[in-house]
């Protein structure tokens, strides 16, 4: 394992930044190719050496691969978070705080250093640790996203596949192949317990109240400025 080992972390409320809207099924813009199966013709040592050399020549961001003497190679993959539902996050600064679901509002890209032996399941677990996500890894799936002609396809990877091998074969260009972390397609809210759903409602109420108070403060400031301007106009002079 090349990525840093995770530790069990307690949970607190913070906002994890991810992409797409979390309400409804409209957050899946690409055409999903569910559980597409491809036969991998794994490479010989000489073929791996040649592909690693060619890969490093094509790299433009200095994230090169390294081939070790035992035939295992290491390198980097970039994974985009595309989470539609709230997730529970944790923080090492508050060891006694309970977990609270947080809403996802924007896009987030993360770079992982892994080896050719790391599986999809291990990559998912490493991502969740790095983003302090406390939800169980089985709630999530890793997709590969690729461009074919004028369409974008997303294919769910099996837990036993090796992302760095896919990266090596495809080359370093992310417009050819990229990785996306998503929830399993299990129905909109089936994966959550009743207390979690109740927490989501409390978060929505809190965010609604914060937005309302912000609007009230802005209009109060505008009213104050307008009253000041009117008092200057009507001031006897």
C-alpha positions in Angstrom: 0.0 0.0 0.0 1.5 3.3 -1.0 -1.1 5.7 0.3 -1.0 6.7 3.9 -2.8 4.3 6.2 -6.0 5.6 7.7 -7.0 5.7 11.3 -10.5 5.6 12.8 -11.6 9.2 13.3 -14.5 10.7 15.3 -17.2 12.7 13.5 -18.0 16.3 13.6 -20.1 18.6 11.3 -18.1 20.2 8.5 -19.0 20.7 4.9 -17.4 18.4 2.3 -17.1 19.9 -1.1 -18.3 17.7 -3.9 -19.9 18.2 -7.3 -23.4 18.1 -8.7 -26.8 18.8 -7.0 -27.8 16.2 -4.4 -31.5 16.3 -4.9 -33.1 14.0 -7.4 -31.4 12.0 -10.2 -30.4 15.0 -12.4 -26.9 14.9 -11.1 -25.9 12.2 -13.6 -25.2 14.1 -16.8 -23.2 11.4 -18.5 -24.5 8.1 -20.0 -23.9 5.5 -17.3 -22.7 2.2 -18.7 -23.5 0.0 -15.6 -20.9 -2.7 -14.8 -19.3 -2.7 -18.2 -16.9 -5.6 -18.4 -13.7 -5.4 -20.3 -11.1 -8.2 -20.6 -7.7 -6.9 -19.4 -4.8 -8.5 -21.2 -2.2 -7.9 -18.5 1.2 -6.9 -19.7 4.5 -8.6 -19.5 7.4 -7.0 -17.6 8.9 -5.7 -20.8 5.6 -4.2 -22.0 5.1 -2.6 -18.6 8.6 -1.0 -18.7 7.9 0.3 -22.2 4.5 1.7 -21.3 5.8 3.4 -18.1 8.6 5.0 -20.2 6.1 6.2 -22.8 3.7 7.4 -20.1 6.4 9.5 -18.4 7.3 11.1 -21.7 3.7 12.2 -22.2 3.2 13.5 -18.7 2.8 17.3 -18.4 2.1 17.7 -14.7 5.2 15.9 -13.3 3.0 13.1 -11.9 5.2 10.4 -13.3 5.1 6.6 -12.7 8.0 4.7 -11.1 8.7 1.0 -12.0 10.3 -0.9 -9.1 12.7 -3.9 -9.5 10.0 -6.3 -8.4 7.8 -5.3 -11.3 5.3 -3.3 -9.2 4.9 0.3 -10.4 3.6 3.3 -8.5 2.0 6.5 -9.7 -0.8 9.0 -9.4 -4.4 9.1 -10.2 -6.8 12.0 -10.0 -10.3 11.3 -8.7 -13.3 13.6 -8.9 -16.0 13.5 -6.2 -19.4 13.4 -7.7 -21.7 12.9 -4.6 -25.4 13.7 -4.9 -26.4 12.9 -1.3 -25.1 14.2 2.0 -22.2 12.4 3.6 -21.0 12.3 7.2 -17.5 13.7 7.8 -15.2 13.6 10.8 -12.3 15.7 12.2 -9.4 14.6 14.4 -9.6 18.0 16.2 -12.8 17.0 18.0 -12.4 13.4 19.2 -15.7 13.4 21.3 -18.0 15.1 18.8 -20.8 13.0 17.2 -21.1 12.7 13.5 -23.4 14.9 11.5 -24.2 14.6 7.8 -23.0 17.5 5.6 -24.3 18.7 2.3 -22.1 18.7 -0.8 -22.2 21.9 -2.9 -19.3 22.1 -5.4 -16.7 20.1 -7.3 -13.6 18.6 -5.7 -10.6 16.8 -7.3 -8.1 14.8 -5.3 -4.8 13.2 -6.3 -3.8 9.8 -4.8 -0.4 8.1 -5.0 -1.0 4.4 -5.3 0.7 1.3 -6.6 -0.3 -1.2 -9.4 -1.4 -3.7 -6.7 -4.0 -1.4 -5.1 -7.5 -2.3 -6.0 -10.6 -0.1 -6.5 -11.9 -0.9 -3.0 -8.6 0.2 -1.5 -8.6 3.4 -3.5 -12.2 4.2 -2.3 -11.2 3.6 1.3 -8.1 5.8 0.9 -10.2 8.6 -0.6 -12.8 8.5 2.2 -10.0 8.7 4.8 -8.3 11.6 3.0 -11.6 13.5 2.8 -12.5 12.5 6.4 -15.7 10.8 5.2 -17.1 8.6 8.0 -19.7 6.8 5.8 -19.0 3.1 5.1 -17.0 2.5 1.9 -19.6 0.0 0.6 -21.9 3.0 0.0 -19.6 4.3 -2.7 -18.3 3.1 -6.1 -15.5 4.2 -8.4 -16.3 4.9 -12.0 -14.1 5.4 -15.0 -15.2 8.1 -17.3 -14.1 8.1 -21.0 -14.9 9.9 -24.2 -16.0 8.0 -27.3 -16.8 10.0 -30.3 -19.0 12.9 -29.1 -20.3 11.2 -25.9 -19.1 10.7 -22.4 -19.5 7.3 -20.8 -19.2 6.4 -17.2 -18.6 2.8 -16.2 -18.7 1.4 -12.7 -15.4 -0.5 -11.8 -15.4 -3.8 -9.9 -13.8 -3.7 -6.5 -11.0 -6.0 -7.7 -9.8 -3.9 -10.6 -6.6 -1.9 -10.5 -7.0 1.8 -11.3 -3.3 2.5 -11.9 -3.2 -0.2 -14.6 -6.1 1.5 -16.3 -4.3 4.8 -16.0 -1.1 3.3 -17.5 -2.9 1.7 -20.4 -4.9 4.8 -21.2 -2.0 7.3 -20.8 -1.9 10.4 -18.7 -4.6 12.5 -20.5 -7.7 12.9 -18.3 -9.9 13.7 -21.3 -9.2 10.1 -22.4 -9.8 8.5 -19.1 -10.7 9.9 -15.7 -12.0 8.5 -12.4 -15.1 9.6 -10.4 -16.2 8.6 -6.9 -20.0 8.3 -6.7 -22.6 6.6 -4.5 -24.0 3.2 -5.4 -27.2 3.5 -7.3 -29.4 2.1 -4.6 -32.5 4.4 -4.8 -32.5 8.0 -3.7 -32.5 7.6 0.2 -32.6 3.8 0.8 -29.0 3.7 2.1 -29.7 6.1 5.0 -31.2 5.4 8.4 -34.1 7.3 9.9 -31.8 9.3 12.3 -29.6 10.3 9.3 -32.6 11.5 7.3 -33.8 13.5 10.3 -30.3 15.1 10.5 -30.5 16.0 6.8 -33.8 17.8 7.5 -32.2 19.7 10.4 -29.3 20.7 8.1 -31.8 22.0 5.5 -33.7 24.0 8.1 -30.4 25.5 9.4 -29.3 26.5 5.9 -32.7 27.9 5.1 -32.6 30.0 8.2 -29.1 31.2 7.5 -30.1 32.3 4.0 -33.1 34.1 5.3 -31.2 36.0 7.9 -28.6 37.0 5.3 -31.3 38.4 3.0 -32.8 40.3 6.0 -29.4 41.8 6.9 -28.8 42.9 3.3 -32.1 44.7 3.0 -31.7 46.2 6.4 -28.4 47.7 5.3 -30.0 49.0 2.1 -32.8 50.6 4.1 -30.4 52.3 6.4 -28.4 53.7 3.5 -31.6 54.9 1.8 -32.8 56.6 5.0 -29.4 58.3 5.5 -29.6 59.6 1.9 -33.1 60.9 2.3 -32.2 62.7 5.6 -29.3 64.4 3.7 -31.7 65.5 1.0 -34.3 66.9 3.4 -31.8 68.5 5.8 -32.6 72.2 6.0 -29.8 74.3 4.6 
